């Protein structure tokens, strides 16, 4: 990142070193003692600013707090080499008087993508207003040694700001109102006992205490892909060949990973071969004569994947010229590798379903730990690194072990736990994408732990799976979860979700992962549980909260239209009701009155926008809970079911989700229900 900024600075200097970049873009004020000048302001159109050594014969000694806040196009700072007070490092303005201080970070033009910045080692102070007005700063790393974060450090950042800040234990002096109007997702991550944690909790700013995990050795067994050619018993008859084409091409990184290719219908006619034209699906990944791809991604390597077939089947790989690159013989569940192939031929067998990718994955053959390293990742679309992993053993599942501030991996996977008949019953193909390429040097702090799951209970629309690696769980747990699931479903039916809704089966997974609920391959919902959830009696809150989410996934459009505050508030309200009815332990309570100090006057004035767009991990729960409680107290609990029915009947349209959800709520409550909530509850 530093090298890129430096190169960018040199290029920009050559192109823009003009009056726009000179000191005449600045305004000055004489210091009270007459010894020099303060930079008091800047032309809003300035793109590059040079801080001069002198002005009208006197030294430039200071920068006013808000001098550059409104300079929305400001790309970089430079400083006259003769200046005794200021200098620039990679376009950022510093002073060493009295200690190394980051004075101002340049705003970034909107057309640029998100980026990260690491404050240089040796810096001790971040000045007031240092990052004010910044656009698209997504990650800020403040190193050990920085002791002071000035007043209004992030004021007027482009809303809704979405930035993670890594703060050190050395940071002791924290200024007032550091976020000011930046009410979006700005979590702070810091070690245990850090002053910033206490500050954030007092100000209702999301924060997480992190602990750097010890490096874990690689214990997961792996295998190389099978590159041995099988004998071709009968070459295909061209006259009886079927070509499966794609109506529109799909970029690999935009591919829905768990959408399988189903050839079973085509096989019923007993063709000599079905040609799957992968080159039509991912044309932008095929390299040109110079080895480059159209979208800058890593070039095509071949065809790789997993599948399932009834009876012996022949797979053939073909290159661009139609020449056979390899032949594989498969049966039942299979992993295949055809380097250099762009088209897949499938002969024989029946009921064949498969999922394939144009890059070679890492193949795991058993459970264990897999530490990640940067060299495992390729360059994907938009420069986002990615890696592919096949879990080629029965009923596998994974968890991520990493510091909270490195929550940078997203994933998609095919057929977890094989919930759909005739799919790949045992194998999983996963794509892991690093959403923040500038943190790749820290990717080694992430470990993927893979489990071989055992189904120990099934019945009444739910099942319970557990990893042998998790010990100490209550042996009555599966039955207790079954009873809780049925009781919660009965409690919610007809009141909290529309009567007659066909609920997804729910799979509870005890594997040590962070407690959450999700759905990947509808119609199944999953509840993931960590190693503390070994008893419903001890962790009733977690089970009931996540079960609400799992049930809610059965409501059409819920995850497309509803914001986090609705998801979490609804789950909290119902969870507390269920825990009370079933006399389960509840570790989360809400006071009769909430401290609403985290809401600014602007938030209160436009509360629906805050509710939909600006709640974060810390505020979504109380905001959602008190709003849902207000609805139930005002209109009766049945109103929640009516809102969910509206959501299920809605027609989502891109760009109108916020408006549509509001209609779902206000049509069965009141047009001003959100502002009435502010009037009656927030005050």
Order of alpha helices (4+ residues) and beta strands (2+ residues): alpha-beta-beta-beta-beta-beta-beta-beta-beta-beta-beta-beta-beta-beta-beta-beta-beta-alpha-beta-beta-beta-beta-alpha-beta-alpha-beta-beta-beta-beta-beta-beta-beta-beta-beta-beta-beta-beta-alpha-beta-beta-beta-alpha-alpha-alpha-alpha-alpha-alpha-alpha-alpha
